[in-house]
Amino acid sequence: MAKLEASDTVVLGISIDSPAANAAFAKQIAVTFPLLSDMNRKVLTAYGILKPYDVQGDKYEWAQRTTIVVDKEGKIQHVEQGDGAVDPNSAVAICTDLHKPKS
């Protein structure tokens, strides 16, 4: 996290869980960045992160673990989905590259 903060980067987490559930999860895994709640699923839907699941005939939507790096102009620079998305090293590498002077 120090590398991201030093590179003028903001990190946010977002999930469909309640603020209380996010706070408990943040405490459990000791994250230092805000975990936001999107219980109405507007942001997750806009980014295409919600995935439908059918469990014994019942339909559910779950947010797929995703890292999205958005630059200061609001442009998406990197998307990674799946188990690797929770590894902060890839986000650090992308953010570091975004802050390098362009040649």
C-alpha positions in Angstrom: 0.0 0.0 0.0 2.9 2.4 0.7 4.0 2.1 -2.9 0.5 3.0 -4.1 0.2 5.9 -1.8 3.6 7.2 -2.7 2.6 7.1 -6.4 -0.3 9.5 -5.9 -2.8 6.6 -6.3 -6.1 6.0 -4.5 -7.2 2.4 -3.8 -10.8 1.6 -3.1 -12.6 -1.7 -2.7 -16.2 -2.2 -3.6 -18.6 -5.1 -3.0 -22.3 -5.9 -2.9 -22.0 -6.5 0.9 -23.3 -4.1 3.5 -21.1 -1.5 5.1 -21.0 -3.6 8.3 -20.0 -6.7 6.4 -17.3 -4.8 4.6 -16.0 -3.3 7.9 -15.7 -6.8 9.4 -14.0 -8.2 6.3 -11.5 -5.2 6.3 -10.7 -5.9 9.9 -10.3 -9.6 9.3 -7.8 -9.2 6.4 -6.3 -5.9 7.8 -6.8 -3.8 4.7 -6.0 -0.1 5.1 -8.1 1.2 2.1 -11.8 2.0 2.1 -14.2 -0.9 1.2 -17.3 0.7 -0.3 -20.7 -0.9 -0.4 -22.7 -1.2 -3.7 -25.7 -3.0 -2.4 -27.9 -1.6 -5.2 -25.3 -3.0 -7.7 -25.1 0.1 -9.9 -21.3 0.4 -10.0 -20.7 -3.3 -10.3 -23.2 -3.5 -13.1 -21.7 -0.5 -14.9 -18.3 -2.2 -14.8 -19.6 -5.6 -15.9 -18.4 -7.3 -12.7 -21.7 -9.0 -11.7 -21.9 -12.6 -12.8 -25.1 -14.7 -12.7 -25.2 -18.0 -10.9 -27.9 -20.6 -10.8 -28.1 -22.6 -7.5 -30.6 -25.3 -7.6 -32.9 -23.3 -9.8 -32.5 -20.0 -7.9 -30.8 -17.1 -9.7 -28.1 -15.1 -7.9 -25.6 -12.4 -8.9 -22.2 -12.3 -7.3 -19.4 -9.8 -7.9 -16.5 -11.5 -9.5 -13.2 -10.5 -7.9 -11.7 -7.8 -10.1 -9.0 -5.3 -10.1 -9.7 -2.2 -12.2 -7.1 0.5 -12.5 -8.6 3.8 -13.6 -6.3 6.8 -14.4 -6.8 10.4 -13.4 -8.8 11.1 -16.6 -11.2 8.3 -15.7 -9.9 5.9 -18.4 -9.7 2.2 -17.5 -6.0 1.2 -17.9 -6.1 -2.4 -16.6 -8.7 -5.0 -15.7 -7.9 -8.3 -14.1 -10.6 -10.8 -13.0 -10.4 -14.0 -11.0 -8.3 -15.2 -8.1 -5.3 -13.2 -9.3 -7.3 -10.0 -8.9 -6.8 -10.0 -5.2 -3.0 -9.9 -5.5 -2.1 -6.2 -5.0 1.2 -6.6 -6.8 -0.3 -6.4 -10.3 -2.2 -3.2 -9.4 1.1 -1.8 -7.9 2.9 -2.6 -11.2 0.2 -1.0 -13.4 0.0 2.1 -11.2 3.8 2.5 -11.2 3.8 2.2 -15.0 1.1 4.9 -15.2 3.2 7.3 -13.3 6.4 6.8 -15.4 7.2 9.7 -17.7 6.1 8.9 -21.3 8.9 8.8 -23.8 
